[in-house]
Amino acid sequence: MTPGTGLVQRCARRVRCALPGAALLLAVSGASAQSAGQPLVLEAKIALGAVSGRIDHLAIDLKRRRLFVAELGNDSLGVVDLATRKLLRTIAGLKEPQGVGYEASTDTIYVANAGDGSVHILRGEDFAPLRRIELGNDADNVRIDAMHRRVMVGYGDGALAIIDPASRAKIGDVRLPAHPEAFQLVENGTQAVVNLPDAHQIDIADLASGTVHRVPTGALAANFPMAIDAPAHRSLVAFRSPPMLAAFTIPAGHLAARLPICADADDVFVDVKRHRIYVSCGAGVIDVLEPAADGYARLAQMPTVSGARTSLFVPELDRLFVAAPAGWSEPAAIWVFRPTP
């Protein structure tokens, strides 16, 4: 298996929560946080400061060990220093940021905004604004294609924008029949698998020829997050109605397996080292799944908090980061999980 990323639902309603005072770092010992034998150990909670509302997706600058947090309900981007496990900075002035990506070859951060359809490009070193690209409306998920040196952003009523990181300009579009939610690049970036919940389908697009294979989702609806199981040539799609993980073959799109999962899923990742799947859900749990015969089975269900639906698994750091929104008793925070063994 290879790691994949799962992505975001659109949400027009912005939730504002009361925010208590908080320290920047709330450490949690593995022994007290989890019982022995659990597949994930909670190591720490890194408070995000005065951040309210829904938190969306995450990205990483591995060289500097910085985690970027799209704070949709707060109109800001959080920057967390993972070396010190402290909040480094909160960047204001955004408009419902949903997707974020770090492009290493040009040392730039891409932030996609739902509120005004813009993509802000920031310098990685000091977060200085470099450029703003107007996509029209509902700029959403961001994907970095390192092999082909391009950045792709889902937006609008049905398109993936192609951005050249060298010129920082939009150079093309992949047209789609509905708004794209999670999408993943496969076959060395030559194909894109795209969730289109409003069209009740999944599109498998050939980025070179422009041809598209459409896969109806049938009775399964609200397909938001997605990951790729490359060796098995499968896309792993999490549905919310009903809550279900479904595996589709690539490129044929045949349904290969399905398994009930936690409610309100918004991110899915594959842990190659342990042959596991992590699904983070707004219901307040992480589903930990593993292969079983031709399908999958639940290994464990780890508690988080209500609304903690987005996450990021970073194989290079061997950590799962979960974004927990502010509640009545705790501030917004990044929960740091260490997989075991």
C-alpha positions as CSV (number, residue, x, y, z in Angstrom):
1,M,0.0,0.0,0.0
2,T,1.0,3.6,-0.5
3,P,-0.2,6.6,1.4
4,G,-3.1,8.6,0.1
5,T,-5.0,11.5,1.3
6,G,-8.5,12.0,1.8
7,L,-10.3,15.5,1.6
8,V,-13.0,17.9,2.5
9,Q,-16.7,18.6,2.5
10,R,-18.0,22.0,1.6
11,C,-19.8,23.7,4.5
12,A,-21.5,27.0,4.2
13,R,-22.5,27.2,7.9
14,R,-19.7,28.5,10.1
15,V,-19.8,27.4,13.7
16,R,-18.4,29.7,16.3
17,C,-17.6,28.2,19.7
18,A,-16.7,29.8,23.0
19,L,-13.0,29.7,23.5
20,P,-11.4,29.2,26.9
21,G,-7.9,30.4,27.7
22,A,-5.3,27.8,27.0
23,A,-1.6,27.1,27.0
24,L,0.2,26.5,23.7
25,L,1.1,22.9,24.5
26,L,-0.9,20.3,26.4
27,A,1.3,17.2,26.7
28,V,-0.3,13.9,27.2
29,S,1.6,10.8,28.2
30,G,1.1,7.7,26.0
31,A,0.6,5.5,29.1
32,S,-2.2,7.6,30.5
33,A,-3.8,8.4,27.1
34,Q,-4.1,4.9,25.7
35,S,-4.3,1.4,27.1
36,A,-1.6,-1.1,26.1
37,G,-2.0,-2.7,22.7
38,Q,-3.9,0.1,21.0
39,P,-2.8,0.9,17.4
40,L,-2.6,4.7,18.1
41,V,-1.1,6.4,21.1
42,L,-2.0,10.0,21.9
43,E,1.3,11.8,22.5
44,A,0.4,15.5,22.7
45,K,-2.2,18.2,22.1
46,I,-0.8,21.3,20.5
47,A,-3.2,24.2,21.1
48,L,-3.9,26.5,18.2
49,G,-4.6,29.7,20.1
50,A,-7.7,31.8,19.7
51,V,-9.2,29.8,16.9
52,S,-12.9,29.2,16.6
53,G,-15.1,27.4,14.1
54,R,-14.5,24.5,11.8
55,I,-11.0,23.4,10.9
56,D,-10.3,22.0,7.5
57,H,-7.3,20.3,5.9
58,L,-3.6,20.1,6.8
59,A,-0.3,20.0,4.9
60,I,3.4,19.7,5.9
61,D,6.7,21.3,5.2
62,L,8.9,18.3,6.0
63,K,12.2,20.2,5.8
64,R,11.2,22.8,8.5
65,R,8.8,20.4,10.2
66,R,6.0,22.8,10.0
67,L,2.3,21.8,9.9
68,F,-0.2,24.0,8.1
69,V,-3.8,24.1,9.3
70,A,-6.6,25.5,7.2
71,E,-8.8,27.2,9.9
72,L,-11.9,27.6,7.8
73,G,-14.2,29.0,10.5
74,N,-11.5,31.5,11.7
75,D,-10.5,32.7,8.2
76,S,-6.9,31.9,9.0
77,L,-4.0,29.5,8.4
78,G,-2.3,28.1,11.5
79,V,1.4,27.2,11.4
80,V,2.6,24.7,14.0
81,D,6.3,24.0,14.7
82,L,6.4,20.2,15.2
83,A,10.0,20.3,16.5
84,T,8.9,22.3,19.6
85,R,5.2,21.3,19.4
86,K,4.1,24.9,19.6
87,L,2.1,27.3,17.6
88,L,4.4,29.3,15.4
89,R,2.1,31.7,13.8
90,T,-1.5,32.4,12.8
91,I,-2.0,34.0,9.3
92,A,-5.2,36.1,9.1
93,G,-6.9,37.7,6.1
94,L,-8.1,34.5,4.4
95,K,-11.7,33.7,3.4
96,E,-12.8,30.3,4.6
97,P,-9.6,28.4,3.7
98,Q,-10.3,24.7,2.9
99,G,-7.3,23.2,1.1
100,V,-3.6,23.8,1.7
101,G,-0.5,22.3,0.1
102,Y,3.3,22.9,0.3
103,E,5.3,22.9,-3.0
104,A,8.9,22.0,-2.1
105,S,10.7,22.8,-5.3
106,T,9.6,26.5,-5.1
107,D,9.3,26.6,-1.3
108,T,5.7,27.9,-1.5
109,I,2.4,27.3,0.3
110,Y,-0.9,27.2,-1.5
111,V,-4.1,28.0,0.4
112,A,-7.4,27.5,-1.4
113,N,-10.4,29.6,-0.1
114,A,-14.0,28.6,-0.3
115,G,-15.4,32.1,0.5
116,D,-14.0,34.0,-2.5
117,G,-12.6,31.2,-4.8
118,S,-9.0,32.5,-4.4
119,V,-5.7,30.7,-4.1
120,H,-3.1,32.5,-2.0
121,I,0.5,31.6,-2.6
122,L,2.9,32.3,0.3
123,R,6.6,32.1,0.7
124,G,7.6,29.0,2.8
125,E,10.4,30.7,4.7
126,D,8.5,33.7,6.2
127,F,4.9,33.3,4.9
128,A,5.1,36.5,2.8
129,P,2.3,36.8,0.2
130,L,3.6,36.2,-3.3
131,R,0.6,36.0,-5.5
132,R,-3.2,35.5,-5.5
133,I,-5.0,33.5,-8.2
134,E,-8.7,34.0,-8.7
135,L,-10.5,30.8,-9.6
136,G,-14.0,32.1,-9.4
137,N,-15.7,30.3,-6.5
138,D,-15.3,27.6,-3.9
139,A,-11.6,26.8,-4.2
140,D,-11.2,23.5,-2.3
141,N,-8.7,20.7,-2.3
142,V,-5.0,21.2,-3.2
143,R,-2.7,18.5,-4.6
144,I,1.0,18.7,-5.3
145,D,2.2,16.8,-8.4
146,A,6.0,16.8,-7.7
147,M,6.8,14.6,-10.7
148,H,5.2,16.9,-13.3
149,R,5.9,20.2,-11.3
150,R,2.3,21.3,-11.1
151,V,-0.2,22.2,-8.4
152,M,-3.9,21.1,-8.8
153,V,-6.8,22.8,-7.1
154,G,-10.5,21.7,-7.2
155,Y,-13.0,24.5,-7.5
156,G,-16.3,25.8,-8.8
157,D,-19.1,23.8,-10.3
158,G,-16.7,21.3,-11.8
159,A,-13.0,21.8,-12.5
160,L,-9.4,21.0,-11.4
161,A,-7.2,24.1,-12.0
162,I,-3.6,23.3,-13.1
163,I,-1.1,25.8,-11.7
164,D,2.6,26.1,-12.7
165,P,4.6,26.6,-9.5
166,A,7.5,28.2,-11.4
167,S,5.4,31.1,-12.9
168,R,2.7,30.9,-10.2
169,A,0.1,31.1,-12.9
170,K,-2.9,29.0,-13.8
171,I,-2.1,27.2,-17.1
172,G,-5.2,24.9,-17.6
173,D,-8.3,23.2,-16.4
174,V,-9.6,19.6,-16.2
175,R,-13.3,20.0,-16.7
176,L,-15.7,17.9,-14.5
177,P,-19.5,17.6,-14.3
178,A,-19.8,18.7,-10.7
179,H,-17.8,20.3,-7.8
180,P,-14.8,18.1,-7.0
181,E,-14.3,17.1,-3.4
182,A,-11.3,14.8,-2.6
183,F,-9.1,13.8,-5.5
184,Q,-5.9,11.9,-5.7
185,L,-3.2,11.6,-8.4
186,V,-2.3,8.1,-9.5
187,E,-0.1,6.3,-12.1
188,N,2.8,8.8,-11.5
189,G,0.4,11.8,-11.8
190,T,-1.0,10.8,-15.2
191,Q,-4.5,10.1,-13.8
192,A,-6.7,11.8,-11.3
193,V,-9.4,10.0,-9.3
194,V,-12.1,12.5,-8.2
195,N,-15.0,12.4,-5.8
196,L,-18.1,14.1,-7.3
197,P,-20.8,13.7,-4.6
198,D,-23.2,16.1,-6.2
199,A,-23.2,13.9,-9.4
200,H,-23.3,10.7,-7.4
201,Q,-20.1,9.4,-9.1
202,I,-16.4,9.1,-9.1
203,D,-14.4,10.2,-12.2
204,I,-11.1,8.7,-13.3
205,A,-9.5,11.2,-15.6
206,D,-6.5,10.7,-17.9
207,L,-4.7,14.0,-17.5
208,A,-2.7,13.5,-20.8
209,S,-5.6,12.6,-23.2
210,G,-8.4,14.3,-21.3
211,T,-10.6,11.2,-21.4
212,V,-12.7,10.5,-18.3
213,H,-14.1,7.2,-17.0
214,R,-17.2,7.8,-14.9
215,V,-18.1,5.4,-12.0
216,P,-21.7,5.7,-10.6
217,T,-21.8,5.3,-6.8
218,G,-25.3,3.9,-6.7
219,A,-26.9,3.9,-3.3
220,L,-23.7,5.2,-1.6
221,A,-23.8,9.0,-1.3
222,A,-21.8,11.9,0.1
223,N,-18.4,10.6,-1.0
224,F,-15.9,13.1,0.4
225,P,-12.5,11.7,1.5
226,M,-10.4,9.3,-0.6
227,A,-7.1,7.5,-0.5
228,I,-5.2,5.3,-3.0
229,D,-4.1,1.7,-2.5
230,A,-1.6,1.7,-5.4
231,P,-0.3,-1.9,-5.3
232,A,-3.9,-3.2,-5.3
233,H,-5.0,-0.6,-8.0
234,R,-7.8,0.6,-5.8
235,S,-9.3,3.9,-4.7
236,L,-10.5,3.8,-1.1
237,V,-13.6,6.1,-0.8
238,A,-15.3,7.1,2.4
239,F,-19.1,7.8,2.1
240,R,-21.2,9.5,4.7
241,S,-24.6,8.2,3.6
242,P,-24.5,5.5,4.7
243,P,-21.1,5.7,6.6
244,M,-19.1,3.2,4.5
245,L,-15.6,2.7,3.1
246,A,-15.7,1.3,-0.4
247,A,-12.8,0.1,-2.5
248,F,-13.0,0.6,-6.3
249,T,-10.6,-0.8,-8.8
250,I,-8.5,1.5,-11.0
251,P,-9.2,2.2,-13.8
252,A,-12.2,0.0,-14.3
253,G,-14.1,1.3,-11.3
254,H,-15.5,-2.0,-10.1
255,L,-16.6,-2.2,-6.5
256,A,-14.2,-4.6,-4.9
257,A,-15.0,-4.3,-1.1
258,R,-17.0,-2.3,1.4
259,L,-17.1,-1.9,5.2
260,P,-19.2,0.3,7.6
261,I,-17.2,3.0,9.2
262,C,-17.6,5.9,11.6
263,A,-19.9,8.8,10.7
264,D,-18.9,12.2,9.1
265,A,-15.6,11.0,7.7
266,D,-13.5,13.7,6.1
267,D,-10.0,12.2,5.7
268,V,-8.6,8.8,4.8
269,F,-4.9,7.6,4.9
270,V,-3.0,4.4,4.3
271,D,-0.2,3.4,6.6
272,V,2.1,1.5,4.4
273,K,4.4,0.2,7.1
274,R,1.6,-1.4,9.1
275,H,-0.8,-2.1,6.3
276,R,-3.5,0.0,8.0
277,I,-6.1,2.5,7.0
278,Y,-6.9,5.6,9.2
279,V,-10.3,7.3,8.8
280,S,-10.9,10.4,10.8
281,C,-14.6,11.2,11.5
282,G,-16.6,14.2,12.9
283,A,-18.4,11.7,15.1
284,G,-15.4,11.9,17.4
285,V,-13.4,8.8,16.5
286,I,-10.7,7.5,14.3
287,D,-11.4,4.2,12.6
288,V,-8.3,2.0,12.3
289,L,-8.9,-0.6,9.5
290,E,-6.7,-3.5,8.2
291,P,-6.9,-5.8,5.2
292,A,-9.0,-9.0,5.6
293,A,-9.3,-11.5,2.8
294,D,-10.3,-9.4,-0.3
295,G,-11.7,-6.6,1.9
296,Y,-11.1,-4.8,5.2
297,A,-11.9,-5.2,8.8
298,R,-12.0,-2.8,11.8
299,L,-8.9,-3.2,14.0
300,A,-9.9,-0.5,16.5
301,Q,-11.8,2.7,17.0
302,M,-9.9,5.5,18.8
303,P,-11.8,8.4,20.6
304,T,-11.2,12.0,19.7
305,V,-13.8,14.8,20.0
306,S,-16.9,15.8,18.1
307,G,-16.0,17.7,14.9
308,A,-12.4,16.3,14.7
309,R,-13.0,15.1,11.1
310,T,-9.8,16.3,9.4
311,S,-6.3,14.8,9.7
312,L,-2.9,14.2,8.1
313,F,-0.8,11.0,8.2
314,V,2.9,11.8,7.6
315,P,4.8,8.6,7.0
316,E,8.2,10.3,7.2
317,L,7.4,11.4,10.8
318,D,5.4,8.2,11.5
319,R,2.6,10.4,13.1
320,L,-1.1,11.0,12.5
321,F,-2.2,14.6,13.2
322,V,-5.8,15.2,13.9
323,A,-7.4,18.7,13.9
324,A,-9.8,19.1,16.9
325,P,-12.0,22.3,16.9
326,A,-12.5,24.4,20.0
327,G,-15.0,23.2,22.5
328,W,-16.4,24.4,25.9
329,S,-13.6,22.8,27.9
330,E,-10.6,22.8,25.5
331,P,-9.2,25.1,22.8
332,A,-8.7,24.1,19.2
333,A,-5.7,21.9,18.9
334,I,-3.7,19.4,16.9
335,W,-3.8,16.0,18.4
336,V,-0.6,14.0,17.8
337,F,-1.0,10.2,17.5
338,R,1.9,7.8,17.3
339,P,1.1,4.5,15.6
340,T,2.2,1.3,17.3
341,P,4.0,-1.0,17.2
